[in-house]
Amino acid sequence: MKPNTHNKKTPCLAAFGTGSDVGKSIIATALCRFFLNKGFSAAPYKAQNMSNNSGVTPEGLEMGRAQIVQAEACRIPPHVDMNPILLKPTTDVGCQVVLQGQAIANNTAMEYHEKKEKLFSTACESLDRLRSQYDLVIMEGAGSCAEVNLMAHDIVNFRIAEYADAPVILIADIHRGGVFAQIAGTLECLPQDKRDRIAGFIINRFRGDIRLFDDGVKWIEQKTGKQVFGVMPWYNHINIEAEDSVVIESPPAVSPGNFDIPAIAVIRIPHISNFTDFAPLSAIKGINLCFIEKVQDISPFSAVILPGSKNTRFDLDWLNKVGWDKQLRSYADKGGHILGICGGYQLMGSQVHDPYGLEGKPGTTRGLGLIPVETTLKAPKTTTRSRFAWQGVEGTGYEIHMGRTERMGGSPMLTVLEQNGQPPENSLDGCISENSRIMATYMHGLFDTPGITRLWLDCIGLKHIKTSGISGLASRDLEYDLLARHFEDHINTEAIIKLIQRP
């Protein structure tokens, strides 16, 4: 990280929300690129992130994907200080705790709650290091910043903002309705000192003629005595990776036979992780990428993908219980193409062994039997940035998995050339069936390399589909600039800058 020699206690600016999925991550990303374009060396920060969508730093450590995106918007390498605490849900009441990039425990909500004070100290230390190295830190909150039952022990919203003495921009989502109640209700739930820390509001996801909301802006400002910094219109021309899988919850059944272009299905398993692996595919104009959850006929799809999972055995049981197992085997028997990535790779084998109870009660779960491999779940967790090759085409990706998979037939899919800058322990990754239609790999970010995407599309019979020569970070960087321009067009950025110029 580039050291900041100007000020040991550089300013912080916080983006909090009236609720979950109101656009905090997007606004924080826009702020990161906006301030970068203004000449600031900025860094993102989120004290505690709860998401199964994670990535790997150059040091081989794990952190939330949203802060990796924001680091990219700042054009700096991601570092675990930007997300010192990552919670990866494994059950409805439990999660894996990743501290400073390393998995340290599987805790229930109550067990984690008892560790909050120590974890808050760690979060503060990370923030202090960022403040000593950058001109500005953009802080992101979590969920609603006004959860009264959680506020006394919250370490990711007002408590860390107070530690940093950061002004807060409160973000509300007009698309979900009740935006006036969102804002007024949030303030009403807060004690006066926390209300005073909120500098103003950004209204997100407005559809229609924005002038029709002028009276709404006036009402909010008169009611609260605080400024509305702007109203961000809905957009369809910018693609920024989503923070977590809430954006693909309860997807509807689809009928690919009604599409005029080929369709690819991603099975939305209960503990889906790293669904952003497929963002490059969704950006291809000649393909319709569909997340599907309820069992349906998949024969019209050109390919089906099994994504990563944070609880492989639970998701296997779910696939077998609801009938996806039979549907997938029938699809494969009739010549369908299936790809598994990471947890999806484990799901596709004959068995998943969990002798140490890493995902619940120790035992073995029957796999889908699509490829001749067996997986044993065991520590330590693999977290690598990797360079690999497939059929002579080199690509870069990353691995995050708790388990080792043994191939007993077929052939390896990838040759791993490098892991975290070092020669790999095992240079062979994944499995391809004898008929070459079923394949799997541990490699996330597979489609970030255009040449790899081209190879896979050719394998599934879509040679006619045109792909862009720009993908991965280069493609995402263009989107961050589009987002910053959209932000500047609709937000009072002069007022935003003044927030960090307080005496």
C-alpha positions in Angstrom: 0.0 0.0 0.0 1.2 3.5 -0.8 2.2 5.4 2.4 0.5 8.7 3.0 3.0 11.3 4.3 0.4 14.1 4.5 -1.5 13.2 7.6 -1.5 10.4 10.1 -5.2 10.7 10.8 -6.7 11.2 7.3 -10.5 11.8 7.0 -13.1 9.1 6.7 -16.5 9.2 5.0 -19.2 6.7 5.7 -21.9 5.3 3.5 -24.7 3.8 5.7 -28.1 2.5 4.7 -31.7 2.5 5.8 -31.7 -1.2 5.2 -30.1 -4.1 3.4 -29.6 -3.9 -0.4 -30.3 -0.2 -0.7 -27.1 0.4 -2.6 -24.4 1.1 0.1 -21.8 -0.9 -1.8 -22.5 0.8 -5.1 -22.5 4.3 -3.6 -19.2 3.5 -1.7 -17.7 2.2 -5.0 -18.8 5.4 -6.8 -17.2 7.5 -4.0 -14.0 5.5 -4.3 -13.7 6.2 -8.1 -15.0 9.8 -7.8 -12.3 10.7 -5.2 -9.6 8.9 -7.1 -10.5 11.0 -10.2 -10.2 14.1 -8.0 -6.6 13.2 -7.1 -7.1 11.5 -3.7 -5.4 8.2 -2.8 -8.5 6.6 -1.3 -9.1 3.2 0.2 -12.3 1.3 1.1 -13.2 -0.1 4.5 -15.9 -2.3 6.0 -15.2 -3.4 9.6 -17.4 -6.5 9.3 -18.9 -8.0 6.2 -21.4 -10.9 6.1 -21.2 -12.5 2.7 -20.3 -15.8 1.0 -19.0 -13.7 -2.0 -15.3 -13.4 -1.2 -12.0 -13.1 -3.0 -8.3 -13.5 -2.4 -5.7 -10.7 -1.9 -2.2 -10.7 -3.4 -0.9 -12.1 -0.1 -3.2 -15.1 -0.4 -5.7 -14.0 2.2 -9.5 -13.9 2.0 -11.8 -10.9 2.2 -15.2 -9.7 1.0 -15.7 -9.3 -2.7 -17.4 -5.9 -2.3 -14.2 -4.4 -0.8 -12.1 -6.0 -3.5 -14.4 -4.2 -6.0 -14.0 -0.9 -4.2 -10.2 -1.4 -4.0 -10.3 -1.9 -7.8 -12.3 1.4 -8.1 -9.5 3.0 -6.1 -6.9 1.3 -8.4 -5.1 -0.2 -5.4 -4.4 -3.8 -4.4 -7.0 -5.3 -2.0 -5.8 -5.8 1.5 -7.5 -7.5 4.5 -7.4 -4.3 6.5 -10.1 -3.1 4.1 -12.3 -5.9 5.5 -10.8 -7.2 8.7 -13.8 -9.3 9.7 -15.7 -11.5 7.2 -18.6 -13.7 8.3 -19.5 -16.5 5.8 -22.9 -18.0 6.7 -22.9 -21.8 6.8 -26.3 -22.3 8.5 -29.3 -20.1 9.5 -27.6 -19.5 12.9 -23.9 -20.0 12.3 -21.0 -18.8 10.2 -17.4 -19.2 9.5 -15.4 -16.3 11.0 -12.6 -15.0 8.8 -10.3 -12.7 10.7 -7.6 -10.7 8.9 -8.0 -13.0 5.9 -7.8 -16.4 7.7 -10.6 -18.7 8.8 -10.4 -18.9 12.6 -13.7 -20.5 13.8 -17.2 -21.7 13.0 -19.5 -19.8 15.5 -23.1 -19.5 16.2 -24.5 -16.0 16.4 -24.3 -16.0 20.2 -20.7 -17.3 20.2 -19.7 -14.6 17.8 -21.5 -11.9 19.8 -19.4 -12.8 22.8 -16.2 -12.0 20.8 -17.4 -8.6 19.6 -15.1 -6.4 21.9 -11.9 -8.1 20.8 -13.0 -8.0 17.2 -13.8 -4.4 17.4 -10.2 -3.7 18.6 -8.9 -5.6 15.5 -11.2 -3.5 13.2 -9.9 -0.3 14.7 -6.3 -1.4 14.2 -7.0 -2.1 10.6 -8.7 1.3 10.1 -5.8 3.1 11.8 -3.3 1.4 9.4 -5.4 2.5 6.3 -5.6 6.1 7.7 -1.8 6.2 8.0 -1.4 5.1 4.4 -4.1 6.9 2.3 -5.5 10.4 1.9 -9.1 9.2 2.5 -11.0 6.1 3.7 -14.5 5.4 2.4 -16.3 3.4 5.0 -19.3 1.1 4.2 -21.9 0.2 6.8 -24.0 -3.0 7.0 -27.7 -3.6 6.8 -29.7 -0.9 8.5 -27.7 1.4 10.7 -30.7 1.8 13.0 -31.3 -1.8 14.3 -32.2 -0.9 17.8 -31.8 -4.4 19.2 -28.3 -4.7 17.8 -27.0 -1.2 18.2 -25.4 -1.6 21.6 -23.1 -4.3 20.2 -22.8 -3.1 16.6 -19.2 -2.8 15.4 -19.7 -1.9 11.7 -22.0 1.1 11.7 -22.0 4.1 14.1 -19.5 2.7 16.6 -16.7 2.6 14.0 -17.9 5.9 12.5 -17.6 7.5 15.9 -14.2 6.0 16.4 -13.1 7.6 13.0 -15.2 10.8 13.6 -16.6 10.1 10.1 -19.6 12.0 8.7 -22.3 9.7 7.5 -24.2 9.7 4.2 -27.5 7.8 4.7 -28.6 5.9 1.6 -32.3 5.1 1.0 -33.8 3.0 -1.9 -36.8 4.6 -3.5 -37.4 1.6 -5.7 -38.6 -0.6 -2.9 -41.1 2.1 -1.8 -41.6 4.0 1.5 -38.5 6.2 1.0 -39.8 8.9 3.3 -40.5 6.4 6.1 -37.1 4.9 5.5 -35.4 8.1 6.2 -37.6 9.6 8.8 -37.9 6.2 10.6 -34.2 5.7 10.6 -33.6 9.0 12.2 -36.4 8.4 14.7 -34.8 5.2 15.9 -31.4 6.9 16.5 -30.3 8.7 19.6 -29.4 12.4 19.0 -25.7 12.0 18.9 -26.0 9.4 16.1 -28.6 11.6 14.2 -26.1 14.5 14.4 -23.5 12.3 12.7 -25.7 11.9 9.6 -24.7 14.7 7.2 -27.4 14.1 4.6 -29.0 11.6 2.2 -28.7 10.0 -1.2 -31.9 8.7 -2.7 -31.0 5.6 -4.8 -32.7 3.8 -7.7 -35.2 6.4 -8.9 -37.2 5.5 -12.0 -39.0 8.0 -14.2 -38.8 11.8 -14.5 -36.5 12.9 -11.7 -38.2 16.3 -11.6 -41.3 14.7 -10.1 -39.3 14.1 -6.9 -38.4 17.8 -6.3 -41.2 18.1 -3.8 -40.0 14.9 -2.1 -36.6 16.3 -1.7 -38.0 19.5 -0.2 -40.1 17.5 2.3 -37.1 15.4 3.4 -35.0 18.4 3.9 -37.7 20.3 5.8 -38.6 17.3 7.9 -35.0 16.4 8.9 -33.1 19.6 8.6 -30.5 17.7 6.6 -29.4 18.0 3.0 -30.4 15.6 0.2 -27.1 15.3 -1.7 -28.9 14.0 -4.8 -31.1 11.4 -6.4 -29.4 8.5 -8.3 -31.6 7.3 -11.2 -31.9 3.7 -12.0 -29.4 2.6 -14.6 -29.0 -0.3 -17.0 -25.8 0.7 -18.8 -23.4 0.0 -15.9 -22.4 -3.4 -14.6 -20.9 -3.5 -11.1 -20.5 -6.8 -9.2 -23.2 -7.2 -6.4 -22.0 -7.6 -2.8 -24.1 -10.7 -2.0 -26.6 -13.2 -3.3 -29.7 -11.2 -2.2 -29.8 -9.9 -5.7 -30.5 -13.5 -7.0 -32.9 -14.7 -4.2 -36.0 -16.7 -5.3 -35.3 -16.5 -9.1 -38.3 -17.5 -11.2 -38.5 -20.5 -13.5 -37.5 -19.7 -17.0 -38.4 -21.1 -20.4 -35.3 -20.9 -22.6 -37.3 -22.1 -25.5 -38.9 -18.7 -25.6 -35.5 -16.9 -26.0 -34.1 -16.0 -29.4 -30.5 -16.5 -28.1 -28.8 -19.4 -26.4 -29.4 -19.7 -22.6 -27.1 -20.9 -19.8 -28.4 -21.9 -16.4 -26.8 -21.4 -13.0 -28.4 -23.5 -10.3 -29.1 -21.2 -7.3 -28.2 -23.6 -4.5 -29.0 -22.5 -0.9 -25.5 -21.6 0.1 -24.3 -20.2 -3.2 -21.0 -18.4 -3.1 -19.0 -16.3 -5.5 -21.9 -16.0 -7.9 -20.0 -13.0 -9.5 -17.9 -15.7 -11.3 -20.5 -15.5 -14.0 -20.7 -11.7 -14.5 -18.5 -11.9 -17.6 -21.0 -14.4 -19.1 -24.0 -12.2 -18.3 -22.2 -9.3 -20.1 -22.1 -11.3 -23.4 -24.9 -9.9 -25.6 -25.5 -13.2 -27.4 -26.2 -15.2 -24.3 -29.0 -15.2 -21.7 -27.6 -16.2 -18.3 -30.3 -17.4 -15.9 -30.2 -18.2 -12.2 -32.7 -20.9 -11.5 -33.8 -22.5 -8.2 -37.0 -24.5 -8.6 -36.6 -27.8 -10.4 -37.6 -27.5 -14.0 -36.8 -28.9 -17.5 -33.3 -27.9 -18.3 -33.0 -29.7 -21.7 -33.2 -26.4 -23.7 -30.2 -24.9 -22.0 -26.9 -24.9 -23.8 -25.1 -25.5 -20.5 -25.8 -25.8 -16.8 -23.4 -24.5 -14.1 -23.1 -25.6 -10.5 -21.6 -22.7 -8.6 -19.6 -22.4 -5.4 -21.1 -23.5 -2.1 -20.4 -22.5 1.5 -22.0 -25.7 2.8 -21.4 -28.5 0.2 -23.1 -31.3 2.2 -26.2 -29.3 3.0 -26.5 -28.2 -0.7 -26.0 -31.8 -1.8 -28.8 -32.9 0.4 -31.0 -30.1 -1.0 -30.2 -31.1 -4.6 -31.1 -34.7 -3.8 -34.2 -33.8 -1.8 -35.9 -31.5 -4.3 -35.0 -33.6 -7.4 -32.3 -31.6 -9.1 -30.0 -34.7 -8.8 -32.3 -36.7 -11.2 -32.8 -33.7 -13.5 -29.0 -33.1 -13.8 -28.1 -36.7 -14.4 -30.8 -37.0 -17.1 -29.5 -33.8 -18.7 -26.0 -35.2 -18.7 -27.1 -38.6 -20.1 -28.9 -36.8 -23.0 -25.7 -35.0 -24.0 -26.0 -31.8 -21.9 -23.0 -29.8 -20.9 -22.4 -29.2 -17.1 -19.7 -27.1 -15.5 -18.9 -27.1 -11.7 -16.8 -24.5 -10.0 -15.3 -24.9 -6.5 -18.2 -26.2 -4.4 -19.9 -27.2 -7.6 -16.9 -29.3 -8.4 -17.3 -31.1 -5.0 -21.1 -31.5 -5.6 -20.5 -33.3 -8.9 -18.4 -36.2 -7.5 -19.4 -39.5 -6.0 -19.1 -38.6 -2.3 -18.2 -35.8 0.0 -16.5 -36.9 3.2 -16.6 -34.7 6.3 -14.6 -36.6 9.0 -14.0 -33.6 11.2 -17.5 -32.1 11.1 -16.5 -28.9 9.4 -20.0 -28.5 7.9 -22.0 -30.0 10.7 -22.2 -33.6 12.0 -19.2 -35.7 10.8 -20.2 -38.1 8.0 -20.4 -38.7 4.3 -22.9 -37.4 1.8 -23.6 -39.0 -1.6 -22.7 -36.8 -4.5 -24.3 -36.3 -7.9 -22.0 -38.9 -9.5 -21.4 -36.8 -12.6 -17.6 -37.1 -12.6 -15.3 -39.7 -11.0 -14.0 -37.8 -8.0 -14.3 -37.9 -4.2 -13.8 -34.9 -1.8 -12.7 -34.9 1.8 -13.4 -31.7 3.7 -10.4 -30.7 5.9 -8.3 -27.8 7.1 -6.4 -25.7 6.3 -8.4 -23.6 4.0 -7.0 -23.1 0.5 -6.8 -19.4 -0.5 -4.7 -18.6 -3.5 -4.3 -16.3 -6.4 -3.5 -18.5 -9.3 -2.2 -18.6 -12.8 -3.4 -21.5 -14.9 -3.6 -22.8 -18.4 -6.3 -24.6 -20.3 -5.6 -26.0 -23.8 -2.7 -23.7 -24.1 -4.6 -20.5 -23.1 -3.3 -18.9 -19.9 -5.6 -17.3 -17.4 -5.7 -15.9 -13.8 -8.1 -16.8 -11.1 -8.3 -17.6 -7.4 -9.1 -20.6 -5.1 -11.1 -20.6 -1.9 -12.1 -24.0 -0.6 -12.0 -26.2 2.5 -11.3 -29.6 1.1 -9.2 -31.8 -1.2 -10.6 -33.6 -4.2 -9.2 -36.9 -5.6 -9.7 -37.7 -9.3 -10.1 -41.4 -10.1 -10.9 -41.1 -13.8 -11.4 -38.7 -16.6 -8.7 -36.1 -17.1 -7.7 -32.9 -15.4 -9.2 -29.7 -16.7 -6.6 -27.1 -15.9 -2.8 -27.0 -15.4 -2.0 -24.7 -12.5 1.2 -22.7 -13.2 1.5 -20.6 -10.1 -0.2 -20.1 -6.7 0.4 -16.9 -4.7 3.5 -16.4 -6.8 5.0 -19.8 -6.1 5.0 -23.2 -7.9 1.9 -25.1 -7.0 1.8 -28.1 -4.7 -0.4 -29.9 -7.3 -0.3 -28.6 -10.9 -3.4 -30.6 -12.0 -6.8 -29.2 -11.2 -10.3 -30.3 -11.9 -11.8 -33.1 -14.0 -13.2 -33.5 -17.5 -15.4 -36.6 -18.3 -14.4 -39.0 -21.0 -17.0 -37.5 -23.3 -15.7 -33.9 -22.5 -19.2 -32.6 -21.8 -18.9 -32.6 -18.0 -16.2 -30.6 -16.5 -15.3 -29.0 -13.1 -12.6 -27.0 -11.5 -11.7 -25.3 -8.2 -10.8 -22.1 -10.1 -12.9 -19.0 -9.4 -12.7 -16.2 -11.9 -12.5 -18.6 -14.8 -14.3 -16.3 -17.2 -12.3 -13.2 -16.4 -9.9 -14.2 -19.2 -11.5 -13.7 -22.6 -9.6 -16.6 -24.2 -10.8 -19.0 -21.5 -14.4 -17.9 -22.0 -14.0 -18.4 -25.8 -12.7 -22.0 -25.2 -15.6 -22.9 -23.0 -18.2 -21.5 -25.3 -16.6 -23.5 -28.1 -16.8 -26.6 -25.9 -20.6 -26.2 -25.3 -21.3 -25.6 -29.0 -21.5 -21.8 -29.0 -18.7 -21.1 -31.5 -20.8 -18.5 -33.2 -21.2 -16.3 -30.1 -19.0 -13.2 -30.3 -17.0 -12.3 -27.2 -15.2 -9.1 -26.2 -11.5 -9.0 -26.1 -11.8 -7.0 -22.9 -12.7 -8.7 -19.7 -11.7 -9.1 -16.1 -10.2 -6.0 -14.4 -9.8 -4.0 -17.6 -13.5 -4.4 -18.3 -14.5 -3.6 -14.7 -12.3 -0.5 -14.7 -14.4 1.0 -17.5 -17.6 0.3 -15.5 -16.2 2.1 -12.5 -15.6 5.2 -14.6 -19.2 5.0 -15.9 -20.5 4.7 -12.4 -18.4 7.7 -11.3 -19.8 9.8 -14.2 -23.4 8.7 -13.3 -22.7 9.7 -9.7 -21.3 13.1 -10.6 -24.2 13.8 -13.0 -26.8 13.5 -10.2 -25.1 14.1 -6.9 -23.9 17.4 -5.4 -20.3 16.4 -5.3 -19.1 19.8 -4.1 -21.2 19.3 -0.9 -19.7 15.7 -0.6 -16.1 17.1 -0.8 -16.9 19.6 1.9 -17.7 16.7 4.3 -14.1 15.7 4.4 -12.8 19.2 4.6 -14.2 19.9 8.0 -11.9 21.8 10.4 
